[in-house]
Amino acid sequence: MKDDIKNLILEDENGEEVQFEVVTKLDIEDREYVIAIPEECKESKEAIVLKIIKDKNGREIFATVENEDEFNQVSEVYETLF
């Protein structure tokens, strides 16, 4: 993913488009993550962590971080930097 991306549009579980503001991109142990804030939650600053992975065709897709240890690692790096 390019480092200069500022906004993302993703589909939620209902197929609705949700716009996100990208706060930062992090590279941790050969993995890429995006910290993003949904436009509708911008004032509360409730960010989400998305892992950038490649699908079987080599396209980048975003996945939620399900593993608690992985999530905590990304959160710790983010808090250290910001």
For each residue, the residues with C-beta under 8 A, 3 or more apart:
1: 5 25 32 34 52 60
2: 5
3: 25
4:
5: 1 2 8 22 25
6: 21 22
7: 19 20 21 22
8: 5 19 20 22 34 36 62
9: 17 18 19 20
10: 17 18 20 62
11: 15 16 17 18
12: 15 16 17 18
13:
14:
15: 11 12
16: 11 12
17: 9 10 11 12
18: 9 10 11 12 38 39 40
19: 7 8 9 38 39
20: 7 8 9 10 36 37 38 39 48
21: 6 7 36 37 39 42
22: 5 6 7 8 25 34 35 36
23: 35 36 37 47 82
24: 34 35 78 81 82
25: 1 3 5 22 32 33 34 35
26: 32 33 34 35 74 77 78 81
27: 30 31 32 33
28: 31 33 73 74 77
29:
30: 27
31: 27 28 51 52
32: 1 25 26 27 51 52
33: 25 26 27 28 49 50 51 52 65 74
34: 1 8 22 24 25 26 49 50 52 62
35: 22 23 24 25 26 47 48 49 50 74 78
36: 8 20 21 22 23 47 48 50
37: 20 21 23 41 42 45 46 47 48
38: 18 19 20 41 42 46 48
39: 18 19 20 21 42
40: 18
41: 37 38 44 45 46
42: 21 37 38 39 45
43:
44: 41
45: 37 41 42
46: 37 38 41
47: 23 35 36 37
48: 20 35 36 37 38 64
49: 33 34 35 64 65 71 74 75 78
50: 33 34 35 36 62 63 64 65
51: 31 32 33 62 63 64 65 70
52: 1 31 32 33 34 60 61 62
53: 60 61 62 63
54: 58 59 60 61
55: 58 59 61
56:
57:
58: 54 55
59: 54 55
60: 1 52 53 54
61: 52 53 54 55
62: 8 10 34 50 51 52 53
63: 50 51 53
64: 48 49 50 51
65: 33 49 50 51 70 71 74
66:
67: 70 71
68: 71 72
69: 72 73
70: 51 65 67 73 74
71: 49 65 67 68 74 75
72: 68 69 75 76
73: 28 69 70 76 77
74: 26 28 33 35 49 65 70 71 77 78
75: 49 71 72 78 79
76: 72 73 79 80
77: 26 28 73 74 80 81
78: 24 26 35 49 74 75 81 82
79: 75 76 82
80: 76 77
81: 24 26 77 78
82: 23 24 78 79
